[in-house]
Amino acid sequence: MSEPTGAARRRGPFKVGDQVQLTDPKGRHYTFTLEAGKNFHTHKGSFPHDELIGAPEGSVVRTSGNVAYLALRPLLPDYVLSMPRGAAVVYPKDAGQILAFADIFPGARVVEAGVGSGSLSSFLLRAIGDQGMLHSYERRADFAEIAQANVERYFGGPHPAWQLTVGDLQDNLSDTDVDRVILDMLAPWECLEAVSKALVPGGILCCYVATTTQLARTVESIREIGCFNEPTSWETMIRNWHIEGLAVRPDHRMIGHTGFLLTARRLADGVEPPMRRRRPAKGAYGEDYAGPNADGGAGR
């Protein structure tokens, strides 16, 4: 049985072509690709790549300036934060939430719109495996080119489960029987009609948006289209902790707001969503409110 795509690059001794992440004594990271006969240079000296080729992961190398560096393969969260960018990347904290709460499973058929630099695509491909299907749509050809290079660099070549289309999802979506749809774009509400036709009953729609106005309009549009259950929305924040003897305290910096996530599940055809038992508070909608797509409606 052949190994899953990219698995051989994640284990065993370092080989030519492997990516290496060095960590210096201050915790700073440096990532490079191993090439025979080349040298790695820093302001603290240099060392030959050949010292690492054939060495086990977790080795320590010393530069000509006698500074020790820990050598490991970069994890996917490390890789996506250091890879070349066209658009902003989906941060690992949000990618992890998408994989968990959109329930991305091995073999899943997934549609993604808004590829950006390929960060989320890499996480999705690793989760669905070679037997799944990820069809990614990106409206900008330059972003698609950067994303393709980043994904193929991580997996060591083209991924058999990935198809990348340049164009708008709502104009080009032809996939059917889709298990999951991930929308990372400016106006996800424009794709809801196309997405609702592609998703299987019980399938999950997951949207990633940056602002409260986008979040509000997306939720109201999902409610209006009438073929999804009540959406759930949230954001996540990460705060590291400093631990040194009795000095145990939160770090002064944290990864705060990056975006909002929301999920909703496709109902069976012809089924109306159950009425919400918790009614909106008085004043939540103005007297002249006529829905998210009406002129002057909320979220515009």
C-alpha positions as CSV (number, residue, x, y, z in Angstrom):
1,M,0.0,0.0,0.0
2,S,1.5,3.3,-1.1
3,E,2.0,6.1,1.4
4,P,-0.3,9.1,1.4
5,T,0.9,12.1,-0.6
6,G,3.6,14.0,1.3
7,A,3.9,11.5,4.2
8,A,7.4,10.4,3.2
9,R,8.6,14.0,3.5
10,R,7.5,14.1,7.2
11,R,9.6,11.3,8.6
12,G,13.0,9.7,8.6
13,P,16.5,11.3,8.3
14,F,16.9,14.6,6.5
15,K,17.2,14.3,2.7
16,V,18.1,16.6,-0.1
17,G,15.0,18.7,-1.0
18,D,13.6,18.6,2.6
19,Q,12.6,21.8,4.3
20,V,14.5,22.4,7.6
21,Q,13.5,24.8,10.3
22,L,16.3,26.0,12.5
23,T,15.7,27.4,16.0
24,D,18.3,29.7,17.5
25,P,19.0,30.2,21.3
26,K,16.5,33.1,21.3
27,G,13.7,31.0,19.8
28,R,13.9,32.6,16.3
29,H,13.1,30.4,13.3
30,Y,15.0,30.1,10.0
31,T,13.6,27.9,7.2
32,F,15.5,26.7,4.2
33,T,15.6,23.8,1.7
34,L,18.5,21.3,1.9
35,E,20.8,21.2,-1.1
36,A,24.0,19.2,-1.4
37,G,27.2,21.3,-1.3
38,K,25.4,24.5,-0.2
39,N,26.1,26.5,3.0
40,F,23.6,28.1,5.4
41,H,24.7,31.6,6.4
42,T,23.6,33.7,9.4
43,H,25.1,36.7,11.2
44,K,26.4,34.1,13.7
45,G,28.4,32.1,11.2
46,S,27.6,29.3,8.7
47,F,27.5,25.6,8.4
48,P,27.3,23.2,5.4
49,H,23.9,21.6,4.4
50,D,25.8,18.3,4.2
51,E,26.0,18.2,8.0
52,L,22.3,17.7,8.1
53,I,21.7,15.5,5.1
54,G,21.3,12.0,6.5
55,A,21.1,13.3,10.1
56,P,18.0,12.5,12.2
57,E,15.4,15.1,12.8
58,G,15.9,16.9,16.1
59,S,19.7,17.2,15.5
60,V,21.7,20.2,16.7
61,V,24.2,21.9,14.4
62,R,26.8,24.5,15.3
63,T,27.8,27.4,13.0
64,S,31.4,28.5,12.4
65,G,30.7,31.1,15.2
66,N,29.9,28.2,17.6
67,V,26.2,29.0,17.9
68,A,23.9,26.0,18.3
69,Y,20.8,25.6,16.2
70,L,18.1,23.0,16.6
71,A,17.1,21.4,13.3
72,L,13.5,20.1,12.8
73,R,11.1,19.8,9.8
74,P,8.6,22.7,10.0
75,L,5.1,21.8,11.0
76,L,2.3,22.8,8.7
77,P,1.4,25.7,11.0
78,D,5.0,26.9,10.7
79,Y,5.1,26.4,7.0
80,V,2.0,28.4,6.2
81,L,3.2,31.4,8.3
82,S,6.5,31.5,6.5
83,M,5.5,30.7,2.9
84,P,5.4,33.3,0.1
85,R,2.1,35.2,0.1
86,G,-0.1,36.8,-2.4
87,A,-3.1,37.3,-0.2
88,A,-3.2,37.0,3.6
89,V,-3.1,33.4,4.9
90,V,-5.7,31.7,7.0
91,Y,-4.0,31.5,10.4
92,P,-3.5,28.0,11.9
93,K,-5.8,28.8,14.8
94,D,-8.7,29.4,12.3
95,A,-7.7,26.5,10.0
96,G,-7.8,24.2,13.0
97,Q,-11.3,25.4,13.9
98,I,-12.5,24.9,10.3
99,L,-11.2,21.3,10.2
100,A,-12.9,20.6,13.5
101,F,-16.2,22.4,13.3
102,A,-16.7,21.9,9.5
103,D,-16.0,18.2,10.3
104,I,-13.5,17.7,7.5
105,F,-13.0,13.9,7.2
106,P,-10.9,11.5,5.1
107,G,-12.4,11.1,1.7
108,A,-14.6,14.2,2.0
109,R,-15.7,16.1,-1.1
110,V,-14.9,19.7,-0.4
111,V,-15.4,23.0,-2.3
112,E,-13.3,26.0,-1.3
113,A,-13.7,29.5,-2.6
114,G,-10.9,32.1,-2.0
115,V,-7.6,30.2,-2.1
116,G,-5.4,33.2,-1.3
117,S,-1.9,31.9,-0.7
118,G,-2.9,28.2,-0.3
119,S,-2.8,28.0,3.5
120,L,-6.2,26.5,4.1
121,S,-5.9,24.4,1.0
122,S,-2.9,22.6,2.5
123,F,-4.8,21.9,5.7
124,L,-7.8,20.7,3.9
125,L,-5.8,18.4,1.5
126,R,-4.0,16.8,4.4
127,A,-7.3,16.1,6.2
128,I,-9.2,14.6,3.3
129,G,-6.3,12.5,2.0
130,D,-5.7,11.1,-1.5
131,Q,-9.2,9.6,-1.7
132,G,-11.0,12.9,-1.1
133,M,-11.7,15.8,-3.4
134,L,-10.9,19.5,-2.9
135,H,-12.0,21.8,-5.7
136,S,-10.7,25.3,-5.0
137,Y,-11.9,28.4,-6.8
138,E,-9.8,31.6,-6.9
139,R,-10.8,34.7,-8.9
140,R,-7.3,36.1,-9.2
141,A,-4.8,34.2,-11.4
142,D,-1.8,35.6,-9.6
143,F,-3.1,34.4,-6.2
144,A,-3.9,31.0,-7.7
145,E,-0.3,30.7,-9.1
146,I,1.2,31.5,-5.7
147,A,-1.1,29.1,-3.9
148,Q,-0.4,26.2,-6.3
149,A,3.4,26.7,-5.8
150,N,3.0,26.7,-2.0
151,V,0.8,23.6,-1.9
152,E,3.1,21.7,-4.2
153,R,6.2,22.7,-2.3
154,Y,4.6,21.4,0.9
155,F,3.5,18.1,-0.5
156,G,6.5,17.6,-2.8
157,G,4.4,17.8,-6.0
158,P,0.8,18.0,-7.3
159,H,-1.8,16.5,-4.9
160,P,-4.1,14.0,-6.5
161,A,-7.2,15.2,-4.7
162,W,-6.8,18.9,-5.7
163,Q,-8.4,20.8,-8.5
164,L,-7.8,24.5,-8.8
165,T,-10.1,26.7,-11.0
166,V,-9.5,30.4,-11.7
167,G,-12.8,32.2,-11.7
168,D,-15.8,33.1,-9.5
169,L,-17.4,30.2,-7.7
170,Q,-21.0,31.3,-8.4
171,D,-20.3,31.4,-12.1
172,N,-18.2,28.2,-12.4
173,L,-19.4,25.8,-9.7
174,S,-20.4,22.5,-11.4
175,D,-19.7,20.1,-8.5
176,T,-22.5,18.1,-7.1
177,D,-22.9,15.9,-4.0
178,V,-20.5,18.1,-2.1
179,D,-20.0,17.3,1.6
180,R,-18.5,20.6,2.8
181,V,-18.2,24.1,1.4
182,I,-15.7,26.6,2.8
183,L,-16.1,30.3,1.7
184,D,-13.2,32.6,2.5
185,M,-14.2,35.7,0.5
186,L,-15.5,39.2,0.7
187,A,-19.1,38.5,-0.1
188,P,-20.0,34.9,0.7
189,W,-23.8,35.7,0.5
190,E,-23.4,36.0,-3.3
191,C,-22.6,32.2,-3.5
192,L,-25.3,30.9,-1.3
193,E,-27.7,29.9,-4.1
194,A,-25.0,28.0,-6.0
195,V,-23.7,26.4,-2.8
196,S,-27.1,25.2,-1.6
197,K,-27.6,23.3,-4.9
198,A,-24.2,21.6,-4.6
199,L,-24.3,20.5,-0.9
200,V,-25.8,17.2,0.1
201,P,-28.5,17.2,2.8
202,G,-26.6,17.4,6.1
203,G,-23.6,19.0,4.4
204,I,-21.8,21.9,6.1
205,L,-21.3,25.4,4.9
206,C,-18.4,27.2,6.7
207,C,-17.7,30.9,6.1
208,Y,-14.7,32.9,7.2
209,V,-15.1,36.7,7.2
210,A,-13.2,39.6,8.6
211,T,-15.7,42.1,9.8
212,T,-18.9,42.3,11.8
213,T,-20.9,43.8,8.9
214,Q,-19.8,40.8,6.7
215,L,-20.8,38.4,9.5
216,A,-24.2,40.0,10.0
217,R,-25.1,40.0,6.3
218,T,-23.9,36.5,5.8
219,V,-26.0,35.2,8.7
220,E,-29.1,37.1,7.6
221,S,-28.7,35.8,4.0
222,I,-28.4,32.2,5.2
223,R,-31.6,32.6,7.2
224,E,-33.4,34.2,4.2
225,I,-32.4,31.5,1.7
226,G,-34.3,29.0,3.9
227,C,-32.5,25.7,3.3
228,F,-30.0,25.8,6.1
229,N,-30.4,25.4,9.9
230,E,-29.7,28.3,12.2
231,P,-26.1,29.4,11.7
232,T,-23.5,29.4,14.5
233,S,-20.8,32.1,14.6
234,W,-17.7,32.7,16.7
235,E,-14.1,33.9,16.9
236,T,-11.1,32.4,18.6
237,M,-8.1,34.0,20.3
238,I,-4.8,32.4,21.5
239,R,-2.7,33.6,24.4
240,N,0.6,31.8,25.2
241,W,2.0,31.6,28.8
242,H,5.4,32.3,30.1
243,I,6.6,29.6,32.6
244,E,10.0,30.0,34.3
245,G,10.2,28.7,37.8
246,L,7.7,30.6,40.0
247,A,7.1,33.1,37.2
248,V,4.0,31.8,35.6
249,R,2.1,34.5,33.7
250,P,0.4,35.1,30.4
251,D,2.5,36.5,27.6
252,H,2.1,40.3,26.9
253,R,1.1,39.6,23.3
254,M,-1.6,37.3,21.9
255,I,-3.0,36.3,18.6
256,G,-6.3,38.2,18.8
257,H,-8.9,38.8,16.1
258,T,-8.1,37.4,12.7
259,G,-11.6,36.7,11.5
260,F,-15.1,35.3,12.3
261,L,-16.2,31.8,11.5
262,L,-19.8,30.6,11.0
263,T,-21.3,27.2,10.1
264,A,-24.7,26.1,9.0
265,R,-26.0,22.7,7.8
266,R,-28.0,22.0,4.6
267,L,-31.5,20.8,5.2
268,A,-33.2,18.2,3.1
269,D,-35.0,19.4,0.0
270,G,-38.4,20.9,0.7
271,V,-37.8,21.2,4.4
272,E,-38.3,24.5,6.2
273,P,-35.9,25.4,9.0
274,P,-37.6,25.1,12.5
275,M,-38.7,28.4,13.9
276,R,-36.2,30.0,16.3
277,R,-37.6,29.8,19.9
278,R,-35.4,32.7,21.0
279,R,-36.8,35.8,19.4
280,P,-34.7,38.8,18.5
281,A,-34.7,41.6,21.0
282,K,-36.8,44.6,20.3
283,G,-34.8,47.1,18.2
284,A,-32.6,44.4,16.7
285,Y,-34.2,45.3,13.3
286,G,-35.5,48.7,12.3
287,E,-39.2,49.1,11.4
288,D,-38.3,49.5,7.8
289,Y,-36.0,46.4,7.6
290,A,-36.9,44.3,4.6
291,G,-34.2,41.6,4.7
292,P,-30.5,41.5,3.9
293,N,-30.9,41.9,0.2
294,A,-33.2,44.9,0.3
295,D,-31.9,48.4,-0.4
296,G,-30.7,50.0,2.8
297,G,-31.0,46.7,4.7
298,A,-28.8,45.7,7.6
299,G,-25.3,44.7,6.9
300,R,-24.9,47.0,3.9
